[in-house]
Amino acid sequence: MKKAGRNESGKKAMSRGGGAAVACLLLLPLLVLAVLKTDFMPQQLIHVGEASIAQDGDESSVPGGVEGAIWQPRQQQLVAKSKAAHDPVVEAPTSPNVVRANRGGGRMGMIDHKIKKGFLAMNGGMDGALIKSDGDVVAAPTRSKLSCNLSSYRTNMCAMQGDVRVHGKAATVYVVSASDDNRPDNGTITIRPYPRKWETPTMQLVREVTIRWRAPPGPGAPRCTVTYDVPAVVFSTGGYGVNIFHAITDIIIPLYNTAREYDGRVRLIATNYDRKWIAKYRHALSLISIYPIIDLDADNEVRCFPSAHVGTESHKELGIDSALSGKGYTMMGFRGLIRSAYSLKREWVTPINHGSKPRLVMVLRRNSRALTNEAQVVAAAAEVGFEVVAAGPEVVRDLGKFAETVNSCDVLVGVHGAGLTNMVFLPRNGTVLQIVPWGEMKWPAWTSYGEPVAPMGLRYAEYEVTAEETTLKDVYPRNHTVFTDPVSIHKQGFNMLWETFLNGQNLTLDVHRFTGVLQHIYQSLLPSHN
């Protein structure tokens, strides 16, 4: 009763002017809350490898304390691509589209645009974060989550949201939570973010990234120096990325699986950062992220994100398993991105017009699995009726230009090897002809370059060489296991298989037999066969 009496007397003592002022003060935070609430979008279901991580519809928040902020969600329309989005360099330390903390005082840096007093305002850059007009950070309760899939055959991957802090030079990602409800048993997980984990020697080439769970925020979790309102994906350009097959299979397709949903508004962070590799594949990378790629190993900043993936989602060799993806991604969709990235003009192979010739590009090898009678093979293709483009390593080196060349062709021919990966540039309904070397290599050849063809909307043909067409006959007697039992060589391990049947032979094709395969492909391009 006393309490009620005090409230009643207080109401009587309040003047009309004072009541109006209080009402305005009460309405102001409600107005701000209403504006913020309409900006937040519900979280999506993220699929990591073979596991699903259901993220609830809670509003994302960033670190509590002086370096925290309330995030603006992903915008529905992308900003126009800038030159920097295509520049394969490490992000400049004073990027205007981030919020940077003052190292000395621990307060947020100034934003160079006017902020109306009393209201929350957004940074005008691409990665805007909301701050108070006086520069103080608006803190929000942190509900961080961490979920990892370590059971996939191909890759280890962790997804996290909330207060995520990436310290590059330390190769450490901190997930800071207000409570320890979801803390892993040991608080630490290590991942090599490259999807070939069954190949131990390959994975040793990839720098290890440590994920640490810290609850609550405090000692051990470094303070943010740069803050973003977009997610991050940590990956590696190490491993076998120098090879186009591994570049597409192990890096670009997994990045597509992991980051495509963000429509370009995602920060890619690379360990084993390779400037030349990033320059070579900049066209495809620019459609996955509109921002320059961050060099994790050389980065001394503590970059803070509302969510992140460490490791990328990989399903198979040169392919996507839509059932595992759960996002409806397909290789047809991926090829659409590639066509857009390289501005490729031809979407479909069309039947041969009267008087015209179908184009055939022949990817030629030099060091192993080379064609010793290359000139005769090229001449045979021309005799069948093809306009032949002979593409040695010097032609393939310029990927952007070669992508256009392949796209202008109807057929791509090559001996089993990385060069066949250029099939991603062929127009739809094009034909891939794989020459399978000696040594019971049919299954490996099919797995790597045969099976991926149909999901890309392409046709597949195969030419398997005989013992008479391999230079191994000049090295081993015909009663050697290389000829009598090639599978026994496979059983001795990949290194033995590699040295014998991949690095160890060149091919002299039976031109007459090979011509028969080319004629069949030519006939398939005639109007009556389409």
N, C-alpha and C positions, 0 to 999 in steps of 0.2 A: 504493500500500500504506500509506503514511504517513497519507494522508487517511482510509483505512478504519480504521486503528488509532485515530486520534483520535475518530472517530465511535463506535467500539466502547467506548473508555474513557469517553467521555461518557455512554453508555447505562448503564455500570456505576455511574457516580458519581451517577446520578439516583435520588433516593429515590422510594418509592411515592407519597407525598403530592405531590411535585413533578411526577411523571408524570401524576397525575390532573389537576393544575392545568393543565399544558400541553395535555392532551387536551381539556379544556373550552375552552381558548382557541382551539384549532384547530377545534373544532366550531362555535363561535359564528359565525365568518364564513360557514361553510357553511350554517348555519341561516338567516342573513340572506339569503344568495344564493338559497336555495331559496324563501324567501318572496317575494323580488323577482321571481324567474323566473316563478313562477306568476301574477304580476300582469300581466305583459306580454302583449299580444295581437299577433298577426302583422299587419304592415302590409298595407294593401289596395292595389289597383291604382288609381291616380288618373289620370283622363283629363282632359287639358287641351286644350280646343278639339278639334283634329283629331289631336293627338298623345297617346300614352300614356306615362306615367312609371311604370315598375315600381319600387316601393320594396321593398327586401328585408326580411327578418324580423329585422334587427338591432334591439336594444333602443334606443329613442330616448334621447338624452341631451341635456343642455343645457350652456351654456358652461362650459369648464374654468376653473380659477382660483377666486378667492374668491366670485364671484357665481354659480358653477355649482350644479347640483343634479342628483340622479337623479330622473327623472320617474315618477310613478304614471300608468298608462295611462288611457284613457277608460273611465269606469264604464259598466256595462250598463244601469243604471236612472238616470233623471234625478232630480235633487232637485226638490222641489216648487217651483213658480214663486212668486217673491216679487213684491211690488208693484214692486220696483226693476226687475224684468225687463220691466215694461210702461211704465216711466217714461222718456220720451224725453229724458233728460238725460245729460250727460257723466258717466262714472263718477267717483265721489268719490275723492279722492287717497289716502284711507286705507281702501280696501276691505279687509274682513277676509278675503276669500277669495283673497288673493294673498300671496306672500312678498316682502317689501320689504327692500332692502339699506339699511344705515346709510350715508348719504352721507359722514359724517365718517370713520368707521373702516373702511368697506368690508366690514364683517361683516354677516351676516344679522340682521334684526330678530328680536325675541323673538316666539314664538307663544304665545298665552294659553291653553295647556292643558298638562297635565303630560306629560312625556316620560320613560319609564323609562330609567334610566341604562344606557348601553352598547348600546342598540338604536336602529335607525332608526325614526322616527315620522313620521306624516303630518299635515299641517295639517288641522284640522277643517273648513275652509271648502270651498266648491265647487271651488276650483282648487288642491287640496292639492299641496304639493311636499315631498319627503323631505329632512330635514336631520338633522345630528348633534345629540345632546342638549346639547352645549356651544355650539351655535349655528354652528359651522363648517360650511361647505358641503361636501357629499360630491362631490368632483369626479369626472367621468367622461370618458373619451376622446371627443372630438368627431369625428364623421364626417358633416359637413354635405354636403348635396347641393342643387344648383340646376339646374332644367331649365325652359326657356322655350319657348313656342310663339308665334312672331311671324308665322306664315304665315296665320293665319285671316283671312278677309275681314272679320269683324265685330269681333274683339277681340284684343288682346295680353294674354298671361297668363304668369306665372311661378309655379312651385311650388317650395318649398324645405323642407328639414327639417334638423334638427340644432340648431345654435346660430344662432337667428334673433333679431335685435335691431331693434326698430322705434323710431326716434326721430321723433316726430310733427312737431314744429315744423320740423325739418330736412327733412321729407318724404323720409326715407331709411330703407331697410331694409338692414341689414348681415347678410350670411351669412358666419359666421366658421368656418373649417375648420382642422383640425390640419395639413392638407397642402394643396397647391395643385393636386392632380391634376385636379380638375374646374373649375378657375378659367376663366371666360370669357376670351377673348383680351385684351379691354381692361379687364376687371375691373369694368365698369360697364354697367348696362342701365337705360334710362328707359322708364317706362310711364305712360300716362294710363289709369287703371283704370275705363274706361267703354266698353261694347261697341258703339260706333258709329264705328269708326275711319276709315271711308270718308268721313265727313262732317267735313271739316277745320274749318269754323266751329264745329260742335258741340264737337269735341274741344278747341278752344282755351278752352272754358269749364271744362275739367276740369284740376285741378292735377296736375302731373307728379310721379310718385314715382320716386325713384332707388333702384336695387338695387345694392349694392356687395359684391363678394366680397373678404373679408379672410382671409389665411392667412399665418402662424398668428395667433391672437389677439394683439393688441398695439396699438400706436399707430394711431389712425384708427378703431378700433371702440370706441364708448363703452361704459362699464360699465353693467350692468343696474341699474335702480332698482326695477323691478317684474317679477316672474317668474311665469309661468303654466304649468299643465300641460295646457292645451287649445290647439288650433290657432287661428290668426288668419286672417281674410279681409279684405283691404284693397279697398275699393270707393269709388265716388263717388256722392254725391247731387246732383251738378251736371248738366251737359248739359241735356236737356229734361225732367228729372224732374218738373217741376211739372204736366205733362200726364199724365193717368192711363194713356194708352196707353204712353207712354215710361216711366212709373213701373213698370208691370207688365213691359213688354217688355225694357227696358234695365237694370232694377235688381232687381226682385223675382224674376222667373223665373231670371235668371243667378245670383242668390244661392242660390236653391233648388238649381240644378244643381251649384253649387260647394260648398255648406255643408250640404246636407240629410243627408249621410251621417254627420254628427257628432251627430245627434239632439239638437240644441239646445246641446250643449257645445262652442261655438265662439265666439270673440270677433270681432265685426264692428267694423271700424275704418273710419270714413268720412272721406274728404277732401271738400272743399266741403260741409262739414257744414251741413245745413239742419234746424234744430229743428222748424219747422212741418211739413216733409215727413215727418220721422221720427214726429211725433205723428200725422199723418194716416194713415200706413200701419203704425202700431204693432202692430195685430192680427196682420198677416201676419208682420212682422219678429219678433214674440215667439215664433213657432213655428219660426223658423229659428235664433234664438239666444235663450237664456233670460237673457242678460246685457244690461245697458244698452250702447248703442252708444258707442264711443269717438270723440271728435272729434280726428281726426289733426292738423288744422291748429293747434289751440289747445293741444296736448298737449306738455309739455316733459319728460315722463318718457321713459326708455328702457325699453320693455316687451319682455321676452324670452319667446319661445315655442319649443316643440319643432318646430313646422312652421307654414307660412303659405302663403297664396295671395295674390298681388298681381294684381288683375284678376279678372274673373269669366267663367264659361263661358256663352257665348251662341250659339245655333244659328240662329234665324230670328225673324221678326216674330211676336210673341204665340204662340210655340210652342216645343216641345222635339223635337229629333231624337233618338230613342232610340238609333239606331245610333251617333251621335256621343257620346252620353252614356256608354254602356257600363255604366251603373249600373242600367238598367231603369227610369229615370225617364220618365214620360209626363205629358201635360197632364191626363189623368184623375187621376193621382196628385197633381198640383199643385192641381187643383180640390178634391180631397179635403182638402188642407191648408187651402185658402181657406175651405171650408165649416166646418172645425173652428175656424179662427181667428176667424171672425165668428159662430160658433154658429148656422149656418143650418139650419133645420129640414127643409126639403124636399129630398130627394135626387132624386126622380123626378117628372116630369109624368105625371099619370094622366088617363085619358079623362074627358070631361065627364059628370058625373052628371046625372040628370034634374032639371031645374029650376035647375041651377047655371050660372054663366057662367065661361068661361075668362078669366083676367086678362091684360091686355096693357099693358105699360109703354112709353110713347112718350117717348124722350129728345129734348127740344126744344132747338134752338140759338137764339142771339140775335144774334150779331155777323156771322156769315157762314154760308152754306148753311142759312139759316133758312127755315122754311115760312111764306110770306106768307099762306096760307090755312089756318093751323094749326087754327083753330076748326072749320072744315068737315071737315078730315081727322080730327080727334078724334071729331067727330059721326058720320062715316062708319063708323069702327071700332065705335062704340057701336051703330049700326044693324045691323051685321053680327051682333052678339051678344056682343061683348067687354065686359067691365068694364074701362074704360080708366083708367090712371093717367098723367096728363100730368106729366112731370118736367122742369121747367126748371132752369137753373143753380142756383137757390136751393134746390131739392130735392136735387140731386145733391151739393151741397157737403158735407153730412154723410155721409161714406162709409159709416160703420158702419150708420147707419139706412137708407141707400139700398140697401146690400147686402141687407138684410132685405126691402125692398120688391121688389127684382128677384127674389129667391128665391121670393117669394110669387106670382110671375107665371109664365105659360106662354109668353109671347111678348115679345120685346124688339124695338122698332122704332126706327130712327134714320137720319138722313142720314149718309153716310160721314164719319167723324170719331171723335175720341177717346171720345165717349160710348158707342160700341158696345163698348168694352172691358169695360163692365159685364156683358157676357155671361158672364164668369167666375163670376158669382153665380147664374146661372140654374140651375134644377134640371135634371138629366139628361133628355134628350129634348125639352127646350125648343127654341123656334124663334127664330132671329135673322133679322130682315127688314132688309136694308140698302138704303137709297135712294141710288142712284148718281147724282151730279150730272152735268150736261152737260160734254162735253169729252173724249170717249174715255177716261173714267176707270174703265172696267170692270176693266181689268187691275190698276191700283193698288188699287182697292177690293177686288178678290178677294184679292190678295196680303196685304193688311193685315187684313181682317176676314172674308173668305169662306173662304179656305183653313184658317184656324185653327179653324173651327167644328166640323167632324167629329171631329178628335182630342179635342175636349172632350166628345164624346158628345151633341152638339146637332144640330139641323136648320138648314138654311140656305135662305133665300128672298131674292129680289132684285127691286128695282123700279128700272129705268133710265129716267131722265127724257128727254124729247125736247127739241128746240130750242124748242118752244112752251111748255115748262114752266120755262124759266130766265129770270131777269131780265137775262141778257146780251143778250137780243133788244132790250132797251130802251137798250142802250149801243152795240152794234155793228150795222152793216147786215147783212142776211142774206148778202151776198156777201163778207163779211169771212172771213179764214182761221179765225177763232174758230168759224165754222160750216162752212166748206167744207173745211178741212184742220186740225182740232184737233191732230193729231199734230205738225204743224210747230211748234206752240206748245211742246209737250213737248220738242222737239229744241233749243229755245233755252235749256234749262236749268231746273233745279228752281224757281229763284226766279220765272221767268216763268210756269211752270205754276201755282205757288202763288198768285201775285197774280191770275192770270186765272181759273182754274177752282176754286180753293179759297177764297181770300179775296174773290174778285171777283164772286161770284154768290149770289143767294138763289133759292128754288124755289117755284113755284106749281103744286102737283100737280093733275093731271087726276083729280078725285075719283072719277069713274065708273070710269076705268081702274084706279086704285089700289084701289077697292073690290073689284074682281075678284080681286086678289092676296090681299086680306084674307079673302075668302070661301073661297079655296082653303086657306089656313092654318087657318081655322075648321073646315072639313070634316075636315082631317087630325087634329083633336083629338077627333073623335067616336069612340065605342067601336068602330065598324066599321072604323076606319082604324088601330087600335092592336093 
